[in-house]
Amino acid sequence: MSEKKHDYNDIVFIETELSGYRRGSLKAAIDLVAGRIAWNDTHMWNNDFVRALSPEMIEHIKKSLPGTELLSWATDYAKGIGHLMGSMTGSFPQDWSVEIRFSDGETLKACGVSNFPKMWGTYRRLIEEVAKTAFRLR
């Protein structure tokens, strides 16, 4: 990333993926410019969809993102301190990744194994609200 510090208002696209051994993967891609969410569930292929987002929902997402502390995730995990900031998964190991694209074309990526960021629950609930389905591996 360049010297310019990005702001939540600069985010144009977010792709989030969860995966687990023998549990498949879930991917949610939210395009704030096109106004749509794309959902891919490898465990249940008939659960894949692309849905339009209303201007109100896009505004809700933009207002809710700062509360997730999403932009700090890439920094914390890149420094190797992300595991200190979050919590372990309880039932089985899961990989997670979040890719954020900004209006200037730059991309940030955060990922981890079993250690989720502190505000993961808040972020996951936002995805579930937008997608109208659970963002959890079965």
C-alpha positions in Angstrom: 0.0 0.0 0.0 1.2 3.5 -0.7 1.8 6.3 1.7 -1.8 7.3 1.4 -3.9 6.1 4.3 -7.2 4.7 3.1 -10.5 5.5 4.7 -13.6 3.3 4.9 -15.3 5.7 2.4 -12.6 4.6 -0.1 -13.7 0.9 -0.1 -15.4 -0.2 -3.3 -15.2 -4.0 -3.0 -14.8 -6.6 -0.2 -14.4 -10.3 -0.7 -14.5 -12.5 2.4 -13.9 -16.3 2.5 -14.1 -19.0 5.1 -12.8 -22.5 4.6 -12.3 -25.6 6.6 -11.0 -29.1 6.1 -13.8 -31.3 4.7 -16.3 -28.4 5.3 -15.9 -26.6 2.0 -15.8 -22.8 1.7 -18.0 -19.8 1.7 -17.3 -16.7 -0.2 -19.2 -13.4 0.0 -18.2 -10.6 -2.5 -19.7 -7.2 -1.9 -19.4 -4.8 -4.7 -20.4 -1.3 -3.4 -20.0 0.3 -6.9 -22.2 -2.2 -8.8 -24.5 -2.6 -5.8 -24.5 -6.3 -5.5 -23.4 -9.3 -3.4 -22.2 -12.5 -4.9 -22.3 -15.7 -2.7 -20.5 -18.9 -3.3 -21.0 -22.0 -1.1 -18.9 -25.0 -2.2 -20.6 -27.2 0.3 -24.1 -26.5 -1.1 -23.7 -25.5 -4.8 -27.4 -24.7 -4.9 -26.9 -21.9 -2.4 -24.9 -19.8 -4.8 -26.5 -16.4 -5.8 -25.9 -12.9 -6.9 -28.3 -10.3 -5.5 -28.7 -6.6 -6.1 -28.3 -4.3 -3.1 -30.5 -1.3 -2.6 -28.9 2.2 -2.2 -30.1 2.1 1.4 -28.3 -1.2 2.1 -25.1 0.1 0.4 -25.3 3.2 2.7 -25.9 0.9 5.7 -22.8 -1.2 4.8 -20.6 2.0 4.5 -21.8 3.3 7.9 -21.3 -0.1 9.6 -17.8 -0.9 8.3 -15.9 1.4 10.7 -17.4 -0.5 13.6 -15.8 -3.8 12.4 -12.3 -2.3 12.5 -11.8 -4.1 9.2 -8.9 -1.8 8.0 -6.8 -2.7 11.0 -7.0 -6.4 10.3 -4.5 -6.4 7.5 -2.1 -4.4 9.5 -2.3 -6.5 12.7 -2.0 -9.8 10.9 0.8 -8.5 8.6 2.8 -7.5 11.8 2.2 -11.0 13.2 0.2 -9.7 16.1 -3.3 -10.5 14.8 -3.5 -13.6 16.8 -3.2 -11.5 19.9 -6.1 -9.3 18.9 -8.7 -12.0 18.3 -10.1 -15.2 19.4 -9.8 -18.9 18.5 -12.5 -20.9 16.8 -14.2 -23.3 19.1 -15.2 -26.3 17.1 -12.8 -26.9 14.3 -9.9 -25.1 12.5 -11.0 -22.5 9.9 -9.1 -20.3 7.4 -10.4 -16.9 6.8 -9.4 -14.1 4.4 -10.7 -10.7 3.6 -9.6 -8.7 0.5 -10.5 -5.0 0.3 -10.3 -3.0 -2.8 -10.2 0.8 -2.8 -11.3 3.4 -5.3 -7.7 4.1 -6.3 -7.2 0.5 -7.3 -5.1 -0.6 -4.3 -5.9 -3.8 -2.4 -5.4 -4.8 1.2 -5.6 -8.5 2.3 -5.9 -10.0 5.7 -6.0 -13.7 6.5 -5.6 -16.1 9.3 -6.0 -19.7 10.5 -8.3 -20.3 13.5 -7.5 -16.9 15.0 -10.3 -14.5 14.1 -10.0 -10.7 14.5 -11.6 -9.3 17.6 -14.5 -7.7 15.7 -15.1 -10.8 13.5 -18.6 -11.4 15.0 -19.7 -7.8 14.2 -18.3 -8.2 10.6 -19.9 -11.6 10.2 -23.3 -10.3 11.3 -23.0 -7.5 8.7 -22.4 -10.0 6.0 -25.3 -12.1 7.2 -27.6 -9.0 7.2 -26.5 -8.1 3.6 -26.7 -11.7 2.3 -29.8 -12.7 4.3 -28.1 -16.0 5.2 -25.7 -17.4 7.7 -21.9 -16.9 7.0 -20.7 -20.0 8.9 -19.3 -23.3 7.7 -21.5 -26.3 8.3 
